[in-house]
């Protein structure tokens, strides 16, 4: 299957975990993928691994998505390198957890700047090229925490809730140009971070999930591939929770 033949995708936070799996899934179906992350070694390694499986499909770009000027410059470079951009996936995100009473201003700003402002920066950077592209898609990776909140994650919750509101506003603004914008809200997904959780915490979380298991990165990548595909042409401004039923 080559749903994304002759299409170009940009995936932020693509150096590992969910982002890398999203980039791989799009490349597997024919897309050329710009793998973006803050670390040159991270995105470079991810691109190399994708190219080993799908030769010539991925190229690495290092940028801090919170840096507005740097993102605008990178957007121009990616657009020039690939000629167009059809799919933008905003996956870059960080956490700085802590109870609000003890949370530092720096921790609040870092999370909001990366998780929310980062998406603003990339959409601003690629908006004009997306409006001219065929089957243009913007997909923002939010979180169930943006839907239900979580103690100790006021900054992360706010950033992901804000990203959902941002998604709906962008969807309305760009609908006239046939650019869709949707969000995916992952639940608890098995990654390096969840692997480090104590078993007692894992068991407590699984107890809140009707399907009684964590998801995996492929679950999110498949959802992205669907929303990026022609099959989702009439879906915009929506939030798809991929969470095992946690928020139903």
N, C-alpha and C positions, 0 to 999 in steps of 0.2 A: 504493500500500500504506500502511495506517495501523495498524501493529502497536501503536503507542503512543498512540492516540487516548484522550483522557481520562486520561492518565497524566502524572505529574510526575516529572522527573528532576533530580537535583542533580549537577553535574560540577565537582569541584575542579580547580584548575590549568587552568581552561577558557579562559584569556585568549589562548592561542595554541597553535600546534602540534597535538600529539595531542589535548589536551583540547578545543580549539576544534572540531576535526573530529568528536570524539565528540558534543559538544553539537549540532553541526549535523546529524549523522546521526540523532540521536534526534528533533530538531525536524522533520526532513524526513519522519518517519513519524508525526507528529501529537502528539509530546510537548510539554508546556510545560517549559521548561528554566531552572533557576537556574544561571547561569554564575558560578562563584566563582573569584576569584584574589586574590592579595595586593594587586595594584595596581588602583585604581579605574579608571584610564584603560585598562588592559589588558582587564579584564572588560567594561567599558563598550563599548569598541570592538568586541570579539567579539560581544557581544549585539546591537549595532547592525547588524553585518554579517549575523548570523543573521536578525534581524527584517526586514532589507531583502529577504531571500529568502523568509522564512516569517513574514509579519506577525503580531506579537503573541505570538510563541512563546517569546521569551527575555527574561530579566530579569537584570541584573548585581548582584552582591553582592561587596564587597571585604572580605576578612578574611585574617589570617595563620593558617593551619590549625594552626600550632604553639601558638597561644594558646588554651588550653583554655576559659577563661571566655568569650572572645570567640566561639568556635565554638558554645558552648552557647546563647548569646544569639542568634546568627545562625540557628541551627537552629530556634529558636522562631519567629523572624520569618518565615523561609521557609515553615515549616509553616502559619503564620497567613495568609501572603500567598496560598498556593496551595491551602490546605485539606487537603492530604495530600501525601505523598511516596511514590512507588512504587519509584524507582530511585535508588540512590546510587552514584556512580562516584568512587572515590578515585584521582585522577590527579596531584594536586599533588606535585611532587618537585623537589629541587635536587641539585647536585653540588658538592663541594669536593674535587677530586682531589689526590692527592699520596701519595708513598710513606709507609708507616706510620712509618718512622723519623723523618720530618720533619713528620708530620701534627700540627697543633695541636689541642688539646682543643676549641677553639671550632669547628673544622671538623668534628670528629666529632659534637659536640652539634647543630650546625645541621642536618646531614644526617639524623641520627636523629630529631630533633624534628619536622622537616617530613615526611619520607618515611614514618616509622613511627608516631610519636606523633600526627601529623596524622590518620591513618586512625582511630586509637583515638578521637580527639576527635570526629570526625564521626559515627562509628558510635554513640558514646555519645549524641551530640546527637539523632540521628534514629531511634534504636533503637525507641522506644515507638511513634512514628507508623508506622514500617515494619511493626511487628508487627500493626498494625491495617489495613494497606493490602492491596489486592488485587494478586496477582502481584508481591510485593515481592522486590527484587533488590539485592544489594550486590556490586559488581564492583571489585576492587582492581587497579590497574595496577602490577605488579611489574616484573621485568626478567630477562632471561637471566643477567645478572650476579649475580642472587640465586641462580641455580642452579649456575653454574660458577665464580663468583668472577672477579676481574680485578686484576692488579697495579696499584697506584696508586689503587685504589678500595675500600679496606677498609671505609670508612664507608658508601659506597653499597651495596656487596655485603651488608654486615650489615643495612642497613635494608631491602633488598628481600627478603633471605632471611627476615628477621623478619616482613615483610608476608605472605609465603607461609604461615608458621606461624600468624600471626594470622588469616588467611583460613580455615584449616582449623578452628581453635578456634571462631571465630564461626559457621561453618557448622554445627558440632555443637550449639552453644548455641541457635541460632535455628531449627533444623530442625523442632522441634516446633510452631513457629508458621508453618511453611510459607514462611519467608524463606530464599532461597538466597544463598550467598556463594561467589564464585569469584574467581580471579585470572587475569589475562592477563600473560604474560611476553614483552614485545616484544623482538625482536632489534635489529639496527641499522636504525633508521628514518630516512629522509631528513627532517631538520628544519633549523632555523637553525644548531643546534650542529654537526650533521654536515657541513653545507655549509662550515664553517670548517676542517675537517680537511685536512691536506696530502694531496695525491694519493697519495703513497707509503703513507700510513697507510690511506687508503681501499682501495687495492689489496690491502694485506696483510689487511684485514678481510674483503674480498670473497672472498679466497682460502680463508677458513674457512667460507664459507657455501655449502652444496651447490647452492642455486638461483642462486648467483653474482650476486646483486644485492641492494641494500638494499631494505627494505620502504618503504611510504609510510604516511602518517597514516590514509588510508582503510582500509588493511588492519587496523589496530587498531580503528578505529571500527566496521567491519563485524563484527568479533569481539565487541565490546561489545554491539552491537545484537542479535546472536544470543543471547548469554547473558542479555540483558535481556528477551528475547521469551518468549511462551508456549511456543515450541518447546523451550526449555531448562528447562522446569519440573522435570525430574527429574535435573538436574545440579547438584551442590553439593559444595563442598570441593575443587574441582579447579583445576589450573593448566594453562592453555592457552598453550603457547609458540607465538608467531607470529614465527618467526625464520628462515624459509627453510631449515629443517632443521639449523640450527647446533648444537642441543643433542640431536639424536637419537642 
